[in-house]
Amino acid sequence: MNDFDDAHRQGAYDVRFEWGPVGAEALDGAHAVVVDVLSFTTSVTVAVERGIEVFPSRWRDSRAKELAMRVGATLAVGRFEALGLEGRHVSLSPASLQQVTDLTRLVLPSPNGSTICDAIADAGSEVLAASLRNRAAVARHLFQEGWSLGRTSTVTLVAAGERWPDASLRPCVEDLWGAGAVVAALVDLGVGRLSPEARMAEQAFRAVEPQLSDDLHACAGGRELVSKGFEEDVRVVAELDSSLAVPVLRNGSFTDHS
């Protein structure tokens, strides 16, 4: 357990923003929104909007297989791993999840997104998965749960980020934009008391919104996926407000609470 300075917890504000598993540990709130645009939370959004219950797993090893067996779920393989397998396989690719049929439960390994979800859930916050596809739906859920009828609440936005080869956190613009998109939708609903960190994320999203799809394809994460044959995933990720799904993590799985 880390010992955080109170100033870093952004406790004076209703809407807060941080990066990665350690940032998630530093903040608390009634609600926590995890954003991993390329592609964990986008994949969760696509799955639950198709009626699939998603069990996040921070591991890709035998523990994920054991979880899948225990809950009677299909285990997703890694996006790049799926390229080397014969036939069609469910993976972390959002585009592949749009094509699946006869699937009701899915174990979705993701070291970044799932680790953050586990940490926040253990702290007692309601955990939601947000992407650019469902950011407005998530914001409406948060508003109705917290600020409607004159009530107030607290929300923590956690951008998952990526990893450098040495396993250190690599902040990435797509997760900044995704978190900022949720904040912008909250502001448009009348929510205030944003931390400067949350306000920065909001402004980053508003700046990129007019050319969102182009910049998602042009950023480092987007270029990486396109170069490896996953341009369709970037297209799915860029479909702003195309989903009404509100994935909420309860009892170890994400289901739709829209």
Secondary structure, DSSP 8 states (H G I E B T S, - for coil): -----GGGGTTT-SEEEEEHHHHHHH---SEEEEE-TTTHHHHHHHHHHTT-EEEEES--SHHHHHHHHHHT-EE-B-HHHHHTSSS---BS-HHHHTT--S--EEEEE-HHHHHHHHHHHHTT-EEEEE-TTTHHHHHHHHHHHHTGGG----EEEEE--EE-TTS-EE--HHHHHHHHHHHHHHHHTT---B-HHHHHHHHHHHHHGGGHHHHHHHSHHHHHHHHTT-HHHHHHHT-TT-----EEEETTEEEE--
